[in-house]
Amino acid sequence: MNFDKHDTASKVGRKQLIAIVALIVLGVVAAVAILRSGDDHGEHGGHGHEEARGHADGEHHDEKAGDGHDHDHDKGHGDGEHHEEARPKKDDHGAEAKPAGEAGRIAMTDAQVKAAGIAVETATAAAIRSTLQLPGEIRFNEDRTAHVVPRVGGVVEAVSANLGQQVRKGQVLAVVSSATVSEQRSSLRAAQQRLVLARTTYEREKTLWEEKISPQQDLLQAQQALREAEIAVANEQQKLGGIGAGAGAGPLGRYELRAPFDGMVVEKHIALGEMVKEDTQVFTISDLSSVWAELSIGAKDLDQVRVGAKVQVRSAASEARANGTVSYVGSLIGEQTRTAKARVTLTNPELTWRPGLFVNVDIVGSEAAVPVTVSSEAVQMVNEQPVVFVKVPGGFLPQPVRTGRSDATRVEIVSGLREGAAHAAAGSFIVKSEQGKASASHEH
């Protein structure tokens, strides 16, 4: 009876031992599976090359010890086994990959550069003129502008000048029939008749006095009457001249409006048959061969502007440019604008500068020599950073720079570009657009 119990206990112990061993084996198998899965995952994630190299070293360790093969056999086996994985490292220096430092290269062939009209220039030393840039507007030269008024009221009988027409000094612009002019001419003719009578009387009295027939008193009275008649005629002529009318050989009331000087009809406010008053501005004539560029100067900039200072006037609507000098600087500052007026007199033989045109005026100040400069067209803003596109084989590279002084044509490069560096100048915006296209394609 006791033997059976001992045998049963032994059987139970063996079963438990077998179960424990089975559990241990299953744990080991599961751990190996997990480790193998992790290694496979690391190989697919980019770490396969290191595992392969370690595997090669381990696999041939015994061969090296047993058969005397040197390390070259092991290295050759490793390289052959992992040839595909080592290829990207080799291609880093090949033609398919971009060299280091040219990751942002904008690819453009020389033919494309030429076809796009991109000018390639070199950074050079130049003199930079410090300038004060002010906005302005072209206006009539008021010294050569006249507002034509009739100076007498009347009815318009004819209009011979048209808006925009070039007229000569003394040319008839319009004809007005005026009652005032008719009365003035009538008075003049009456005075002229009295003058003729007074002159005849004087000649007769002079003859009678010489023949001792009339007393000298009659001669003196006739002489006084002659002088008064002459004064009356001169007075009537002066009145007609004051209103711009002469004695006239035609109708008494005919009044002619004439051009005061050579110029262009820039305003016209008169029509056939209408009634005009003596102070109506019927024409504005301006000699546009000379115009003013008028500026508004802030109080802080007044010290930099002097009469006689050299300036360059640039049109805001075209490429027109002209050089001139400051001819006037106002001494008063406006209460509302807090600016003073200044003007530049420009010759305008080709009528390029039209009144009303907005301009930019560069007032030239001091001049300084700068070692590295580029044209103003070469600097582009990329991500709020000034950039110059440097020419490299096969395209351009964007080079961030730090700019300094500038004038109308050149910009100082303080850092980021060396003297003599070839870069895109005129047309550099095309290179910038190509860079934007390349960035967009990479994002997609």
Secondary structure, DSSP 8 states (H G I E B T S, - for coil): -HHHHHHHHHHHHHHHHHHHHHHHHHHHHHHHHHHHHHHHHHIIIIIHHHHHHHHHHHHTHHHHHHH---HHHHHHHHHHHTHHHHHHHHHTTSSSS--TT-TT-EE--HHHHHHTT--EEE-EEEEEEEEEEEEEEEEE-GGGEEEE--SS-EEEEEE---TT-EE-TT-EEEEEE-HHHHHHHHHHHHHHHHHHHHHHHHHHHHHHHHTTSS-HHHHHHHHHHHHHHHHHHHHHHHHHHHTT----SS-TTEEEEE-SSSEEEEEE---TT-EE-TT---EEEE-TTEEEEEEEEEGGGGGG--TT-EEEEEESSSS-EEEEEEEEE-S---TTT-EEEEEEEEE-TT--S-TT-EEEEEEEEEEEEEEEEEEGGG-EEETTEEEEEEEETTEEEEEE-EEEEE-SSEEEEEES--TT-EEE-TTHHHHHHHHHHHHHHHH-
